[in-house]
Amino acid sequence: MGEQPIYSTRAHVFQIDPNTKKNWLPASKHAVTVSYFYDSTRNVYRIISLDGTKAIINSTISPNMTFTKTSQKFGQWADSRANTVYGLGFSTEHHLAKFAEKFAEYKEAARLAKEKSQEKMEMATSPSQESPAGELSSPLTPVTPPMENINGTDEICDTTPNSDTRPEPCQNALAFAHSPAMTKHWEAELEALKGNNAKLTAALLESTANVKQWKQQLAAYQEEAERLHKRVTELECQSNQTPVIKSQKTELNQTIEELENALRDKEEEMEKLKEELENMNDLMEQKDTLTQKLEETELRSRVLEEQLAGAEQRLEENQEEQENFRKSLRTLLELLDGKIFELTELRDTLARLIEEAS
């Protein structure tokens, strides 16, 4: 299954000043996600926090670690492997208590896993308890705890912008109204992929470092195996085949078998890492595809905006023409009213003249 997040929260991250060993230096400008990760393959718990693509916390929990609450909303722990002290500032006392509770829980799980590993090594190295070849029982893989989230999930708000109604319906305007929703959808998908990509990048960096260490161990195992083979050959060449020499040969053969088994285990782990790398490449291809779709959507959106702007400009020109036409009609009506008034006066004058003449 690989490494999976099992608990997440948000906090401000600090590191102790390496010079003074007293002052705190902020590792992030704002609150970031701090997560517990569980590696079922190695049975290891880690605390990881990313600021963008930069890993500001990468601490493996060991049984000798202690998380200390120094105030109501601040806690710290020392990591001897990273040679530093990490500090976390939480928004509420409840978040600090929950993080400390999880720290103690996973610390105890790490202690139990270490004891089981030591017992397994003792059983493997003890000749009296060694099982025949092909009948060794493999330890049960622990079940990964369920994922918990407290104040560590980003919520995506889907809002639709208000748009003014136009006097004339238009299909282009309708398509333009749907375009921002599509754009937001692809942007949300892209942001989610970026977050997954950042986590996979951190895991890949850690895995790459482990691969280098394992390669060094494999080289050391191979050198030890060659040395033991030479030693076995020398012992076989000796003329006196005493029981002591046979016992040494048996022990050397057992050591060689153990080294070969360890070598096979490391090779299997390297194969798993290669598969994880291939999965990350697939995610990168999906990210590129979504980015291309987003660019095409933005291009269509710009085209629709230009078409809508042209339609608005034509509408304004039509409105100006109608206004000019109304002004011309008002002027014509005023002239007609004047003429009608003059005709009315002429009629009245003619009527008086007719009356006078009669």
Secondary structure, 3 states (H helix, E strand, C coil): CCEEEEEEEEEEEEEECCCCCCCEEECCCCCEEEEEEEECCCCEEEEEEEECCEEEEEEECCCCCCCEECCCCEEEEEECCCCEEEEEECCCHHHHHHHHHHHHHHHHHHHHHHHHHHHHHHHHHCHHHCCCCCCCCCCCCCCCCCCEECCCCCCCCCCCCCCCCCCCCCHHHHHHHHHHHHHHHHHHHHHHHHHHHHHHHHHHHHHHHHHHHHHHHHHHHHHHHHHHHHHHHHHHHCCCCCHHHHHHHHHHHHHHHHHHHHHHHHHHHHHHHHHHHHHHHHHHHHHHHHHHHHHHHHHHHHHHHHHHHHHHHHHHHHHHHHHHHHHHHHHHHHHHHHHHHHHHHHHHHHHHHHHHHC
